Amino acid sequence: MALTNNPTLAQAAAEIRAATGRKMQSGLYPNPTVGYQGEQIRGGAQGGGEQGFFVSQDIVLGGKLGLNRQVFEQEKKQSEAEGEEQRLRVINSVRLFYYQSLAAQEMVDLRWKLSQVAEDAVKTSHQLGNVGQADQPDVLQAEVEGEQAELAVAAAEQKQLRVWRGLAATVGKPELPLTRGCSEQTPL
């Protein structure tokens, strides 16, 4: 998807087409100039004045057209190399975001499991407090750790969403919905 939708690759392709056009144009002779020139033009019974048409053509000598072609051929090759570089950069970015997305997904799952453990600890702490086996500070400490675990889940989910949006933007589909991936599969 990234190779067909990423806007930077379309930009690189446009630059290659432009360099190809400049190369083709550089090898052609300049266009002739055709014109009309008139001085002291007046009407009436006495026609006259100086009037005339002209045609002008620059003639390029000394192999300058061939040299221009070589210069623009190098420019075209440079554009093609930059386009390939951008293609590789996009592929690398997709891979990087893919693995970051998988890691963020695993972190969300881990934080959620830890939050469940902390929630169980809070319930157990309350039960122990009710039967006199735990002090009030122990119960409060368990509640604080439970809330911190919930905040860690929210932070992990935000990071996962941020990484996913980066992946979606790199692929060129910013509307791509967040999905769960499989860590055994590779993107490319």
N, C-alpha and C positions, 0 to 999 in steps of 0.2 A: 504493500500500500504506500509506503513512504517513497518508493522510487517513482510512483505515478502521481502522487499528490503533493509532495513537498514543493513549496513555491521556490526554494532556492535552486532546485534542480531545473525548474522551468526557466529561471533567470539565467542559469549557466548555459542552457541550450539556446536561448535567445542571443546570448553573447557570441556563441559559436557561429550561429547563422549570420550575425552582423559582421563578424570577422571574415567569414566566407564571402559575403557580399563585397566587403571592402577589398578583398584580394582580387575578386573578379573585376571590379571596377578599376583597380590600379593598373591592370594590364591593357586597358583599352585606350585608344587615342582620344584626346580631348574632343568634345563636340565642336563642330564648326559654329561660327557666329555669323548670322545673317542680319542685315539691318538696312535702314533707310536713313539718309541724311539730307537735310535741306537747309539752305540759308537764303535769306532775302526772298522769301516766297511771297508773292503778291498776286492778286487776281486781276481781273479786268482785261482790257484790250491788250495790254502789254503783259504777256506771260513771262515767266522767266525766273530768274534767280538761279542759284546753284542747287541742283538736286541730284541725288544719285543713290543707287543701291550699292551695298558692298557685301562681300563674303570673305570671312577670315578663317583660317585654319592654322592652328599651331602644329608644327611638325616636330615630334620628339626625336632627337638624335642621340647617339652615344650609348645606346643600350639602357637608357633610363627606365623604359617600361619593364624590361627584364629585372632590373634592380628593384624597382617598386614591387614587382610580383614576389620577389624573394623576401623582401621586408614584410609584406603582408602575409606571406606563407608562414613566416615565423610567428607573426601575431596570431594567426589561426591555430597553429600548433600549441601556442601558449594558452589560448582560450580552451582548446580541447583538454590540455593537461589540467587546467584549473577546474574544468567541468568534471573530470574524473576524480580530482581531489575532493570536490564537493560531494560527489556521489559516495565516495568512501567515508567522508565525514558524516553524512546522513546515516549510512548503514551502521557506523560505529555508535552514533548517538542512539539509534533505535535499540541496538543491543544493550548499551549501557542503561538506558531507561527501562528496558524490559527486566533486566536483572535487579535493578533498584526497586522496581515495582513488585517483583516477587519477594524481595527481602522485606519491603514495607508490609506486604500482605502477611508474611510470616510473623513480623513484629506485632501486627494487630492481633493475630491469633494468639500469640504468646501473652501479650498484655491482657487480652480478654480472659485467658485461663488464669493468669495471676490475679485478676480482679475477682474472679469467681472464688479463688482460694481465700483472698482477703475478705470477701463477703461471708464465707463460711466461718472465718476466724472471728468476725464481728458477731455473728449469731452465737458461736460457741462462747465468746467472751461475755455476752449478755446473759446467757444461761448460767455460766459460772458465777457471774455477779449476782444473779437472782438467788442462788443457793449459798452464797457467801464464800465461794472459793476464789473469787477475783476481786481486787480492789477497784474503786472507781477510776483511778489513773490508768489501770490496765485496760479497762473497757474503753476509755477515751482514746488511749493509744491505738487500740485495734480499729476504732472508728476513723481515726486520722489516717491510718494506713489504708483502710478501705477506700476512703475518698481520694487519696493520692493514687491508688491503683485505677480508679475510675478516670481521673485526669490523665493518667498515662495512656489509657485506652483512647481517649479523645485526641490526645496529641499524636498518637500513632496513626489514627484514622485520618487526621489532617495531613500528616506527612504522606500517607499513601495516596490521598487525593491529589496532593501537589505533584508527586512524582508521576501519577497517571496522566495528569493534565499536560505535563512536559512530554510524555510519550505520545499522547494524542496530537499535540501540536507538531511534534517532529514528524509524525506519520502524515500530517496534513489533514487530519480529521478532528478538529477541536470538539466536535459534538459527540465523539466516541464515548459510550457509557462505560463506567467503571465495571469491570468484570473480574472474576476470580480466575487466576491462571493455574497451571499445573507446573510445579517446579521441575518435573522430569522432562518437559518439552523445551526445545530451544526455538527462538523466533525465526531463525533463518537457516 
